[in-house]
C-alpha cells in the first residue's frame, strides 16, 4: 500500500485536550476540534485550507469548535468542509454521517481512512484508522483508548467497550495511537496498581514522568506499547485477571468481566 505524505500535528486545547491536524498538499483535516481558536491559528500560520472535520463523538470538548470553523470557511469564500461524525449521535454540522465500517476518502489530502465503530464511552463513538499515514499508520480514537487507559462508560456497557477495544487491539502493533487527552501519567499510576510487577509499565511510567517534567506530550503512543502496558487491553494477562478477581471476590467468568471489574476500579481510583 502506497504511503501518503500526510503530516500529523497536535494542537493543545483546554486543560488536556488534543486536536489532531492532518495536513498535506496545502489542505488540512482536523480531528475533534472542541475549540476553533487553535485550528484557526494553525490555518492562518500555514495557509492550509480546511477540507474536512472528523468527529469521534458528541461531547462538547470534541465538537465545540465545529460551527465556528464552518462559518470561517464560508466567510473566507471557501467551500465548507466535509464534516464526518457518528450517525447515532446528534451533532450539529455533520454532513457525512457514519456508522462504522466505511472507508472515507479525503481526496485533497490524498488519504483514505477506515471508520471503526467503537461504542462504549458514547453510544455512537467512532475511530479513524489511516494505514498509509507515516511509516506505521495512525489511529485517531477520541476517548475510547487513552495512553495506558480507556474512556469512562457514559452511554455504553462494559461488553460494548470491551468489544470496541478488541477491535483496536488487533491493529498492527506499530500503529501510532492519537487519543484526545493527556491522561497518560495518571493512567499509569493505576496501571501499576493493577500490575505492580509489569516491568514494561514501570519503564513507561519513568519515561512519561520525564516527558511531563519538561511539559512535553506523551501522545502518540502505539498499539504495541498499549498492549504491553495498558490494563484495559490486557484482560487475558494473569495479573490483571487476578486483580479483577480480587475486586469481584470471585474468579471472573469472561474477559468482559475482567474489563468491567478493572474499569469500575479505575472509576474509584485516586
PAVEX-742899 format. One record per residue: y, x, z of N, C-alpha, C in turn; residue number from 1; residue in one letter. Coordinates in steps of 0.05 Angstrom, whole numbers, plus 5000, padded with zeros to 4 digits. Atoms other than C-alpha are relative to their C-alpha. Example, Ala and Ser with C-alpha at 12.3 -4.5 7.8 and 13.67 -1.06 7.14 Angstrom:
REM residues 2
[[4976; 5018; 5000]; [4910; 5246; 5156]; [5024; 5018; 5000]; 1; a]
[[4976; 4984; 4999]; [4979; 5273; 5143]; [5022; 4985; 5014]; 2; s]
***
This chain:
REM residues 270
[[4976; 5017; 5000]; [5000; 5000; 5000]; [5025; 5018; 5000]; 1; x]
[[4976; 4983; 5003]; [5067; 5029; 4979]; [5019; 4995; 5024]; 2; x]
[[4982; 5002; 4977]; [5113; 5044; 5037]; [5028; 4993; 4991]; 3; x]
[[4972; 5007; 5005]; [5183; 5014; 5039]; [5019; 5022; 5010]; 4; x]
[[4980; 4981; 4990]; [5247; 5052; 5052]; [5017; 4986; 5022]; 5; x]
[[4985; 5015; 4980]; [5267; 5003; 5107]; [5003; 5018; 5025]; 6; x]
[[4993; 4987; 4975]; [5301; 5034; 5168]; [5003; 4979; 5022]; 7; x]
[[4997; 5018; 4978]; [5297; 5001; 5236]; [5019; 5012; 5020]; 8; x]
[[4980; 4991; 4981]; [5356; 5006; 5283]; [5002; 4980; 5023]; 9; x]
[[4998; 5018; 4977]; [5362; 4977; 5353]; [5029; 4997; 5009]; 10; x]
[[4974; 5006; 4988]; [5426; 4944; 5378]; [4996; 4988; 5027]; 11; x]
[[5002; 5011; 4973]; [5436; 4931; 5452]; [5017; 4975; 5002]; 12; x]
[[4986; 5025; 4995]; [5457; 4862; 5475]; [4994; 4991; 5029]; 13; x]
[[5002; 5010; 4973]; [5469; 4830; 5543]; [4991; 5023; 5019]; 14; x]
[[5008; 4979; 4981]; [5436; 4868; 5601]; [4977; 5017; 4990]; 15; x]
[[5024; 4985; 5007]; [5370; 4888; 5569]; [4987; 4991; 4974]; 16; x]
[[5011; 5009; 5026]; [5361; 4855; 5501]; [5002; 5021; 4978]; 17; x]
[[4998; 4985; 5025]; [5347; 4890; 5436]; [5001; 4981; 4977]; 18; x]
[[4999; 5013; 5026]; [5368; 4862; 5369]; [4992; 5021; 4979]; 19; x]
[[5010; 4981; 5019]; [5330; 4897; 5314]; [5011; 4995; 4972]; 20; x]
[[4989; 5001; 5027]; [5363; 4912; 5247]; [4981; 5014; 4981]; 21; x]
[[5016; 4987; 5021]; [5320; 4925; 5186]; [5019; 5003; 4977]; 22; x]
[[4980; 4996; 5020]; [5362; 4957; 5132]; [4989; 5017; 4977]; 23; x]
[[5008; 4985; 5024]; [5351; 4982; 5061]; [5017; 4990; 4976]; 24; x]
[[4986; 5007; 5026]; [5388; 4982; 4994]; [5027; 4986; 5004]; 25; x]
[[4974; 5013; 4995]; [5454; 4961; 5026]; [4998; 4973; 5012]; 26; x]
[[5004; 5026; 4988]; [5423; 4899; 5057]; [4988; 5003; 5028]; 27; x]
[[5011; 4999; 4973]; [5403; 4882; 5128]; [4987; 4973; 5006]; 28; x]
[[5012; 5023; 4986]; [5357; 4833; 5164]; [5001; 5005; 5029]; 29; x]
[[4998; 4996; 4971]; [5365; 4822; 5238]; [4979; 4982; 5014]; 30; x]
[[5020; 5015; 4984]; [5313; 4800; 5289]; [5012; 4992; 5027]; 31; x]
[[4992; 5012; 4974]; [5332; 4754; 5346]; [5029; 5008; 5009]; 32; x]
[[4972; 4994; 4992]; [5409; 4761; 5346]; [5011; 4980; 5020]; 33; x]
[[4989; 5017; 4979]; [5425; 4729; 5412]; [5030; 5002; 5002]; 34; x]
[[4971; 4995; 4999]; [5495; 4757; 5406]; [5008; 5010; 4972]; 35; x]
[[4992; 4992; 5026]; [5531; 4762; 5340]; [5016; 5026; 5000]; 36; x]
[[4981; 4978; 5000]; [5580; 4816; 5362]; [4988; 5027; 4992]; 37; x]
[[5011; 4974; 5008]; [5534; 4877; 5358]; [4992; 5001; 4970]; 38; x]
[[5009; 5001; 5028]; [5508; 4854; 5290]; [5025; 5002; 4982]; 39; x]
[[4976; 4999; 5016]; [5578; 4843; 5262]; [5012; 5028; 5000]; 40; x]
[[4990; 4972; 4998]; [5599; 4912; 5287]; [4983; 5018; 4982]; 41; x]
[[5018; 4984; 5017]; [5538; 4942; 5252]; [5007; 4996; 4970]; 42; x]
[[4994; 5006; 5028]; [5554; 4906; 5187]; [5027; 5012; 4991]; 43; x]
[[4974; 4989; 5006]; [5627; 4928; 5190]; [4999; 5031; 4997]; 44; x]
[[5002; 4970; 5001]; [5608; 5001; 5203]; [4984; 5010; 4977]; 45; x]
[[5018; 4990; 5022]; [5554; 5006; 5149]; [5006; 4988; 4973]; 46; x]
[[4996; 5014; 5025]; [5577; 4957; 5096]; [4975; 4985; 4991]; 47; x]
[[5024; 5015; 5007]; [5508; 4926; 5097]; [5006; 4970; 4997]; 48; x]
[[4997; 5029; 5003]; [5503; 4854; 5073]; [4977; 4986; 5013]; 49; x]
[[5021; 5013; 4985]; [5465; 4807; 5117]; [4984; 4981; 4981]; 50; x]
[[5017; 5016; 5018]; [5406; 4779; 5077]; [4983; 4980; 5014]; 51; x]
[[5019; 5017; 4986]; [5362; 4749; 5130]; [5002; 5002; 5030]; 52; x]
[[5002; 5001; 4971]; [5355; 4729; 5203]; [4971; 4992; 5006]; 53; x]
[[5028; 5006; 4992]; [5285; 4730; 5234]; [5001; 4992; 5029]; 54; x]
[[4999; 5010; 4972]; [5277; 4688; 5297]; [4971; 4997; 5010]; 55; x]
[[5027; 5003; 4989]; [5216; 4692; 5342]; [4997; 4975; 5017]; 56; x]
[[5002; 5024; 4984]; [5232; 4634; 5388]; [5028; 4990; 5008]; 57; x]
[[4975; 5015; 4997]; [5287; 4586; 5412]; [5018; 5009; 5023]; 58; x]
[[4983; 4994; 4976]; [5314; 4619; 5476]; [5027; 5011; 4991]; 59; x]
[[4973; 4995; 5008]; [5389; 4628; 5475]; [5006; 5030; 4996]; 60; x]
[[4994; 4971; 5003]; [5388; 4704; 5484]; [4987; 5011; 4975]; 61; x]
[[5011; 4991; 5025]; [5350; 4707; 5418]; [5013; 4986; 4976]; 62; x]
[[4989; 5015; 5022]; [5386; 4655; 5376]; [5030; 4995; 5002]; 63; x]
[[4972; 5008; 4995]; [5456; 4650; 5405]; [5020; 5009; 4980]; 64; x]
[[4980; 4990; 5019]; [5490; 4690; 5351]; [4996; 4990; 4971]; 65; x]
[[5007; 5008; 5027]; [5459; 4655; 5291]; [5023; 4986; 4986]; 66; x]
[[4979; 5015; 5012]; [5515; 4606; 5278]; [5024; 5017; 4992]; 67; x]
[[4977; 4983; 5007]; [5570; 4658; 5280]; [4993; 5019; 4977]; 68; x]
[[5008; 4982; 5023]; [5531; 4704; 5233]; [5000; 4985; 4974]; 69; x]
[[5000; 5016; 5024]; [5522; 4648; 5183]; [5029; 4995; 4991]; 70; x]
[[4972; 5005; 5006]; [5596; 4630; 5188]; [5014; 5024; 4989]; 71; x]
[[4988; 4976; 5010]; [5616; 4702; 5178]; [4993; 5005; 4971]; 72; x]
[[5008; 4996; 5028]; [5576; 4707; 5114]; [5016; 4981; 4981]; 73; x]
[[4985; 5020; 5016]; [5609; 4643; 5087]; [5029; 5008; 4998]; 74; x]
[[4971; 4993; 5000]; [5679; 4666; 5107]; [5005; 5025; 4983]; 75; x]
[[4997; 4976; 5016]; [5667; 4732; 5071]; [4993; 4995; 4971]; 76; x]
[[5007; 5007; 5027]; [5646; 4696; 5008]; [4972; 5008; 4991]; 77; x]
[[5028; 4992; 5006]; [5574; 4719; 5013]; [4982; 4976; 5002]; 78; x]
[[5020; 5021; 4997]; [5513; 4676; 5006]; [4990; 5000; 5029]; 79; x]
[[5011; 5001; 4973]; [5488; 4651; 5073]; [4973; 5013; 5001]; 80; x]
[[5026; 4986; 4998]; [5428; 4689; 5099]; [4977; 4980; 5001]; 81; x]
[[5025; 5015; 4994]; [5357; 4663; 5098]; [4996; 5002; 5030]; 82; x]
[[5005; 5000; 4971]; [5342; 4643; 5169]; [4971; 4990; 5005]; 83; x]
[[5028; 5007; 4995]; [5268; 4644; 5187]; [4996; 4995; 5030]; 84; x]
[[5006; 5006; 4972]; [5242; 4613; 5251]; [4977; 4981; 5002]; 85; x]
[[5024; 5017; 4996]; [5186; 4572; 5282]; [5005; 4971; 4994]; 86; x]
[[4998; 5028; 5006]; [5176; 4503; 5254]; [4996; 4982; 5025]; 87; x]
[[5006; 5015; 4976]; [5151; 4480; 5322]; [5022; 4999; 5020]; 88; x]
[[4977; 4999; 4981]; [5218; 4493; 5355]; [5025; 4992; 4986]; 89; x]
[[4975; 5010; 5011]; [5286; 4462; 5344]; [5022; 5021; 5003]; 90; x]
[[4980; 4979; 5000]; [5333; 4519; 5325]; [5020; 4995; 4978]; 91; x]
[[4979; 5005; 5020]; [5399; 4505; 5291]; [5003; 5023; 4981]; 92; x]
[[4995; 4980; 5020]; [5409; 4543; 5227]; [4975; 5009; 4985]; 93; x]
[[5025; 4991; 5013]; [5336; 4555; 5209]; [4998; 4984; 4973]; 94; x]
[[5003; 5013; 5026]; [5328; 4541; 5134]; [4973; 5008; 4987]; 95; x]
[[5027; 4994; 5009]; [5258; 4572; 5126]; [4982; 4998; 5025]; 96; x]
[[5017; 5005; 4977]; [5212; 4541; 5178]; [4972; 5010; 4996]; 97; x]
[[5026; 4987; 5003]; [5147; 4578; 5191]; [4981; 4990; 5022]; 98; x]
[[5021; 5008; 4982]; [5081; 4561; 5224]; [4983; 5023; 5009]; 99; x]
[[5019; 4978; 4995]; [5047; 4629; 5224]; [4979; 4999; 4978]; 100; x]
[[5019; 4998; 5022]; [5000; 4654; 5170]; [5014; 5005; 4974]; 101; x]
[[4985; 4995; 5024]; [5055; 4661; 5118]; [5005; 5030; 4995]; 102; x]
[[4989; 4973; 5007]; [5077; 4724; 5082]; [5027; 4994; 4987]; 103; x]
[[4973; 5005; 5010]; [5152; 4724; 5072]; [5010; 5025; 4985]; 104; x]
[[4990; 4979; 5016]; [5189; 4766; 5021]; [5030; 5002; 5004]; 105; x]
[[4971; 4994; 4998]; [5257; 4798; 5034]; [5006; 5018; 4976]; 106; x]
[[4999; 4985; 5025]; [5269; 4819; 4962]; [5022; 5020; 4999]; 107; x]
[[4978; 4981; 5000]; [5336; 4852; 4973]; [4994; 5026; 5015]; 108; x]
[[5008; 4977; 4985]; [5304; 4899; 5023]; [4974; 5013; 4989]; 109; x]
[[5026; 4991; 5011]; [5240; 4908; 4982]; [4978; 4999; 5021]; 110; x]
[[5018; 5001; 4977]; [5200; 4884; 5041]; [4985; 4973; 5002]; 111; x]
[[5016; 5024; 4994]; [5144; 4835; 5056]; [4991; 5002; 5029]; 112; x]
[[5008; 5002; 4972]; [5127; 4812; 5127]; [4980; 4978; 5003]; 113; x]
[[5019; 5020; 4993]; [5067; 4776; 5153]; [5009; 4986; 5026]; 114; x]
[[4991; 5016; 4977]; [5082; 4720; 5202]; [4976; 4993; 5017]; 115; x]
[[5021; 5006; 4981]; [5038; 4713; 5264]; [5009; 4978; 5019]; 116; x]
[[4995; 5021; 4980]; [5035; 4650; 5306]; [4990; 5011; 5027]; 117; x]
[[5008; 4988; 4974]; [5035; 4676; 5378]; [5012; 4983; 5023]; 118; x]
[[4989; 5018; 4979]; [5049; 4616; 5424]; [4990; 5009; 5028]; 119; x]
[[5006; 4994; 4972]; [5049; 4623; 5499]; [5025; 5002; 5016]; 120; x]
[[4974; 4998; 4988]; [5118; 4645; 5520]; [5015; 4974; 4994]; 121; x]
[[4991; 5026; 5009]; [5143; 4585; 5480]; [4979; 4988; 4982]; 122; x]
[[5021; 5013; 5015]; [5103; 4534; 5441]; [4997; 5009; 4971]; 123; x]
[[5000; 4992; 5028]; [5122; 4560; 5372]; [5005; 5029; 4994]; 124; x]
[[4992; 4971; 5002]; [5133; 4634; 5384]; [4987; 5013; 4976]; 125; x]
[[5009; 4985; 5023]; [5126; 4678; 5322]; [5004; 5030; 5004]; 126; x]
[[4995; 4971; 5002]; [5119; 4752; 5309]; [4999; 5007; 4971]; 127; x]
[[4998; 4991; 5028]; [5133; 4790; 5245]; [4989; 5028; 4998]; 128; x]
[[5014; 4974; 5004]; [5089; 4848; 5221]; [5006; 5010; 4972]; 129; x]
[[4994; 4987; 5025]; [5111; 4896; 5167]; [4982; 5024; 4997]; 130; x]
[[5019; 4978; 5003]; [5053; 4941; 5146]; [5012; 5023; 4986]; 131; x]
[[4988; 4978; 5017]; [5098; 4981; 5099]; [5025; 5013; 5012]; 132; x]
[[4975; 4989; 4988]; [5155; 4996; 5147]; [4993; 5028; 5012]; 133; x]
[[5005; 4973; 4990]; [5158; 5071; 5161]; [4973; 5010; 4992]; 134; x]
[[5027; 4988; 5005]; [5094; 5111; 5164]; [4978; 4982; 5010]; 135; x]
[[5022; 5013; 4986]; [5054; 5067; 5211]; [5003; 4970; 5002]; 136; x]
[[4996; 5029; 4998]; [5081; 4996; 5204]; [5015; 4993; 5025]; 137; x]
[[4984; 5008; 4978]; [5121; 4955; 5253]; [4995; 4970; 5006]; 138; x]
[[5003; 5027; 4990]; [5113; 4892; 5295]; [5025; 4992; 5015]; 139; x]
[[4977; 5011; 4985]; [5172; 4850; 5318]; [4990; 4976; 5014]; 140; x]
[[5016; 5020; 4985]; [5143; 4809; 5374]; [5016; 4984; 5020]; 141; x]
[[4984; 5016; 4982]; [5201; 4779; 5412]; [4993; 5004; 5029]; 142; x]
[[5007; 5000; 4971]; [5179; 4761; 5483]; [4971; 4995; 5004]; 143; x]
[[5029; 5004; 4996]; [5104; 4757; 5471]; [4989; 5025; 5013]; 144; x]
[[5009; 4974; 4989]; [5088; 4831; 5484]; [5024; 5017; 5006]; 145; x]
[[4980; 4981; 4992]; [5132; 4879; 5522]; [4988; 5027; 5004]; 146; x]
[[5010; 4974; 4992]; [5126; 4952; 5538]; [4986; 4997; 5027]; 147; x]
[[5017; 5002; 4976]; [5068; 4950; 5589]; [5000; 4973; 5012]; 148; x]
[[5000; 5027; 4989]; [5076; 4875; 5598]; [4998; 4979; 4979]; 149; x]
[[4999; 5022; 5019]; [5080; 4807; 5566]; [5018; 4978; 5011]; 150; x]
[[4981; 5020; 4992]; [5124; 4746; 5569]; [4988; 4980; 5019]; 151; x]
[[5009; 5022; 4982]; [5121; 4691; 5621]; [4991; 4976; 4983]; 152; x]
[[5010; 5023; 5013]; [5086; 4627; 5603]; [5018; 4976; 5006]; 153; x]
[[4981; 5021; 4995]; [5144; 4579; 5599]; [4990; 4973; 4988]; 154; x]
[[5008; 5025; 5014]; [5114; 4529; 5550]; [4970; 5000; 4992]; 155; x]
[[5028; 4998; 5009]; [5043; 4553; 5534]; [4981; 5004; 5023]; 156; x]
[[5022; 4997; 4981]; [4977; 4563; 5570]; [4990; 5028; 5000]; 157; x]
[[5013; 4973; 5000]; [4940; 4626; 5591]; [4982; 5004; 4976]; 158; x]
[[5018; 4998; 5023]; [4889; 4611; 5537]; [5015; 5006; 4974]; 159; x]
[[4984; 4995; 5023]; [4943; 4608; 5484]; [5011; 5028; 4999]; 160; x]
[[4989; 4973; 5000]; [4976; 4672; 5506]; [4979; 5021; 4997]; 161; x]
[[5022; 4981; 5003]; [4910; 4708; 5512]; [4992; 5002; 4970]; 162; x]
[[5006; 5001; 5029]; [4894; 4687; 5440]; [5021; 5014; 4984]; 163; x]
[[4978; 4988; 5014]; [4962; 4709; 5417]; [5000; 5031; 5003]; 164; x]
[[5001; 4972; 4996]; [4956; 4777; 5449]; [4976; 5013; 4987]; 165; x]
[[5023; 4990; 5014]; [4887; 4785; 5420]; [5006; 5005; 4970]; 166; x]
[[4991; 4996; 5028]; [4918; 4777; 5350]; [5015; 5026; 4997]; 167; x]
[[4984; 4975; 5001]; [4966; 4833; 5366]; [4983; 5024; 5005]; 168; x]
[[5017; 4977; 4992]; [4913; 4878; 5397]; [4984; 5012; 4977]; 169; x]
[[5016; 4990; 5022]; [4875; 4884; 5331]; [5016; 5012; 4978]; 170; x]
[[4984; 4986; 5020]; [4934; 4911; 5292]; [4995; 5030; 5001]; 171; x]
[[5005; 4971; 4999]; [4929; 4985; 5273]; [5013; 5013; 5024]; 172; x]
[[4990; 4987; 4976]; [4937; 5029; 5334]; [5027; 5014; 4997]; 173; x]
[[4974; 4986; 5002]; [4996; 5070; 5305]; [5024; 4981; 4996]; 174; x]
[[4978; 5019; 5005]; [5037; 5006; 5292]; [5021; 5002; 5022]; 175; x]
[[4978; 5000; 4981]; [5105; 5011; 5325]; [5005; 4971; 5010]; 176; x]
[[4996; 5026; 4988]; [5119; 4954; 5373]; [5030; 4998; 5008]; 177; x]
[[4972; 5005; 4994]; [5191; 4928; 5374]; [5002; 4974; 5014]; 178; x]
[[4996; 5025; 4984]; [5198; 4878; 5431]; [5029; 4996; 5005]; 179; x]
[[4972; 5009; 4998]; [5262; 4844; 5452]; [5014; 5007; 5026]; 180; x]
[[4988; 4994; 4974]; [5274; 4870; 5523]; [4992; 5028; 5010]; 181; x]
[[5006; 4974; 4987]; [5278; 4936; 5561]; [4989; 4995; 5028]; 182; x]
[[5014; 5006; 4975]; [5228; 4918; 5615]; [4979; 5020; 5007]; 183; x]
[[5023; 4983; 4998]; [5181; 4977; 5609]; [4996; 5012; 5028]; 184; x]
[[5003; 4986; 4974]; [5196; 5013; 5674]; [4990; 4982; 5022]; 185; x]
[[5009; 5019; 4980]; [5188; 4952; 5718]; [4971; 4991; 4994]; 186; x]
[[5028; 5008; 5007]; [5125; 4931; 5680]; [4980; 5022; 5007]; 187; x]
[[5019; 4978; 4993]; [5094; 5000; 5691]; [4994; 5001; 5030]; 188; x]
[[5005; 5001; 4971]; [5102; 4993; 5766]; [4978; 4980; 5006]; 189; x]
[[5022; 5020; 4997]; [5059; 4931; 5761]; [4974; 5010; 4988]; 190; x]
[[5024; 4990; 5013]; [5010; 4964; 5713]; [4986; 5020; 5018]; 191; x]
[[5012; 4981; 4982]; [4998; 5019; 5764]; [4988; 4986; 5024]; 192; x]
[[5012; 5016; 4979]; [4986; 4967; 5818]; [4973; 4988; 4991]; 193; x]
[[5025; 5011; 5010]; [4933; 4936; 5774]; [4979; 5021; 4996]; 194; x]
[[5018; 4978; 5006]; [4901; 5002; 5752]; [5010; 5026; 5012]; 195; x]
[[4989; 4976; 4988]; [4921; 5056; 5802]; [4987; 5026; 4990]; 196; x]
[[5014; 4975; 5009]; [4871; 5106; 5772]; [5002; 5004; 4970]; 197; x]
[[4997; 4997; 5029]; [4892; 5098; 5700]; [5020; 5023; 4994]; 198; x]
[[4983; 4977; 5004]; [4918; 5167; 5682]; [5020; 4996; 4978]; 199; x]
[[4982; 5005; 5022]; [4949; 5143; 5617]; [5024; 4984; 5009]; 200; x]
[[4978; 5016; 4989]; [4991; 5093; 5655]; [5019; 5017; 5016]; 201; x]
[[4983; 4983; 4984]; [5016; 5145; 5704]; [5016; 5019; 4982]; 202; x]
[[4986; 4983; 5019]; [5034; 5192; 5646]; [5022; 4986; 4987]; 203; x]
[[4979; 5016; 5013]; [5072; 5137; 5612]; [5022; 4994; 5020]; 204; x]
[[4980; 5006; 4980]; [5107; 5119; 5676]; [5020; 5023; 5004]; 205; x]
[[4984; 4976; 4997]; [5132; 5191; 5684]; [5018; 5003; 4975]; 206; x]
[[4984; 4997; 5025]; [5155; 5193; 5611]; [5023; 4980; 4999]; 207; x]
[[4980; 5021; 5000]; [5191; 5127; 5617]; [5022; 5005; 5020]; 208; x]
[[4980; 4993; 4980]; [5226; 5148; 5681]; [5019; 5021; 4990]; 209; x]
[[4983; 4979; 5011]; [5252; 5210; 5646]; [5019; 4988; 4979]; 210; x]
[[4982; 5013; 5020]; [5279; 5167; 5588]; [5021; 4983; 5013]; 211; x]
[[4980; 5017; 4987]; [5313; 5117; 5633]; [5020; 5015; 5016]; 212; x]
[[4981; 4984; 4985]; [5344; 5171; 5675]; [5023; 5010; 4981]; 213; x]
[[4980; 4992; 5020]; [5380; 5191; 5610]; [5012; 4976; 4985]; 214; x]
[[4990; 5026; 5012]; [5395; 5117; 5593]; [4990; 4998; 4971]; 215; x]
[[5012; 5002; 5027]; [5350; 5123; 5532]; [4980; 4977; 4999]; 216; x]
[[5019; 5023; 5002]; [5307; 5065; 5506]; [4971; 5010; 5001]; 217; x]
[[5029; 4994; 4999]; [5232; 5063; 5518]; [4985; 4985; 4977]; 218; x]
[[5011; 5016; 5022]; [5221; 5018; 5457]; [5011; 5013; 4974]; 219; x]
[[5027; 5012; 5003]; [5189; 5021; 5407]; [4978; 5016; 5014]; 220; x]
[[5025; 4987; 4992]; [5121; 5035; 5435]; [4981; 4998; 4977]; 221; x]
[[5019; 5003; 5022]; [5057; 5030; 5395]; [4977; 4982; 5010]; 222; x]
[[5023; 5016; 4993]; [4996; 4985; 5394]; [4980; 5018; 5016]; 223; x]
[[5019; 4982; 4986]; [4953; 5045; 5416]; [5008; 5005; 5028]; 224; x]
[[4990; 4995; 4973]; [4997; 5060; 5475]; [4998; 4976; 5017]; 225; x]
[[5003; 5024; 4984]; [4997; 4988; 5497]; [4971; 4995; 5007]; 226; x]
[[5029; 5004; 4994]; [4921; 4984; 5492]; [4991; 5018; 5022]; 227; x]
[[5008; 4981; 4980]; [4916; 5045; 5537]; [5013; 4994; 5027]; 228; x]
[[4984; 5001; 4975]; [4968; 5024; 5590]; [5009; 4972; 5008]; 229; x]
[[4990; 5027; 4995]; [4985; 4950; 5586]; [4978; 4982; 5011]; 230; x]
[[5022; 5015; 4988]; [4942; 4909; 5634]; [4995; 4973; 4986]; 231; x]
[[5004; 5026; 5014]; [4954; 4846; 5592]; [4985; 5003; 4974]; 232; x]
[[5018; 4995; 5023]; [4916; 4878; 5534]; [4974; 5012; 5009]; 233; x]
[[5023; 4985; 4990]; [4863; 4908; 5579]; [4982; 4981; 5017]; 234; x]
[[5015; 5020; 4985]; [4827; 4845; 5601]; [4970; 5007; 5003]; 235; x]
[[5028; 4992; 4998]; [4759; 4879; 5589]; [4996; 5026; 5017]; 236; x]
[[5002; 4976; 4985]; [4775; 4942; 5629]; [4989; 4994; 5028]; 237; x]
[[5013; 5006; 4974]; [4731; 4944; 5693]; [5020; 4998; 5023]; 238; x]
[[4981; 5001; 4978]; [4790; 4959; 5738]; [5018; 4975; 4999]; 239; x]
[[4983; 5024; 5003]; [4831; 4901; 5710]; [4983; 4976; 5008]; 240; x]
[[5018; 5022; 4992]; [4771; 4854; 5717]; [4998; 4998; 5030]; 241; x]
[[5003; 5000; 4971]; [4763; 4876; 5789]; [5026; 4991; 5014]; 242; x]
[[4974; 5009; 4989]; [4837; 4867; 5803]; [5003; 4970; 4998]; 243; x]
[[4999; 5029; 5003]; [4832; 4796; 5775]; [4982; 4987; 5020]; 244; x]
[[5019; 5011; 4981]; [4771; 4783; 5818]; [5011; 4999; 5028]; 245; x]
[[4988; 4999; 4973]; [4808; 4805; 5880]; [5022; 4979; 5004]; 246; x]
[[4979; 5021; 4999]; [4865; 4757; 5864]; [4988; 4972; 5001]; 247; x]
[[5013; 5026; 5001]; [4818; 4699; 5849]; [4982; 4994; 5023]; 248; x]
[[5020; 5003; 4979]; [4769; 4711; 5905]; [4972; 4996; 4989]; 249; x]
[[5027; 5002; 5013]; [4711; 4708; 5856]; [5002; 5014; 4973]; 250; x]
[[5000; 4986; 5026]; [4690; 4741; 5791]; [5010; 4981; 4978]; 251; x]
[[4991; 5017; 5022]; [4728; 4715; 5731]; [4978; 4994; 4980]; 252; x]
[[5021; 5009; 5018]; [4686; 4676; 5682]; [5005; 5007; 4970]; 253; x]
[[4992; 4994; 5028]; [4723; 4698; 5618]; [5023; 5019; 5000]; 254; x]
[[4976; 4983; 5003]; [4775; 4744; 5591]; [5026; 4985; 5004]; 255; x]
[[4976; 5017; 4994]; [4824; 4686; 5594]; [5005; 4998; 5030]; 256; x]
[[4997; 5001; 4971]; [4810; 4681; 5669]; [5013; 5025; 5010]; 257; x]
[[4989; 4974; 4992]; [4825; 4755; 5676]; [5030; 5000; 4994]; 258; x]
[[4972; 5000; 5008]; [4890; 4748; 5637]; [5016; 4982; 5018]; 259; x]
[[4985; 5019; 4984]; [4911; 4686; 5676]; [5006; 5010; 5029]; 260; x]
[[4997; 4990; 4972]; [4900; 4719; 5744]; [5020; 5023; 5001]; 261; x]
[[4981; 4977; 5001]; [4938; 4782; 5724]; [5028; 4990; 4994]; 262; x]
[[4974; 5011; 5007]; [4995; 4741; 5694]; [5012; 4986; 5025]; 263; x]
[[4989; 5013; 4976]; [5002; 4700; 5758]; [5008; 5020; 5021]; 264; x]
[[4992; 4979; 4982]; [5002; 4763; 5799]; [5026; 5012; 4992]; 265; x]
[[4975; 4989; 5009]; [5057; 4791; 5756]; [5024; 4982; 5007]; 266; x]
[[4979; 5019; 4993]; [5098; 4728; 5768]; [5010; 5004; 5028]; 267; x]
[[4994; 4997; 4971]; [5096; 4742; 5843]; [5006; 5029; 5008]; 268; x]
[[4998; 4972; 4993]; [5101; 4818; 5840]; [5029; 5008; 5003]; 269; x]
[[4973; 4989; 4996]; [5162; 4852; 5868]; [4999; 5030; 5006]; 270; x]
***
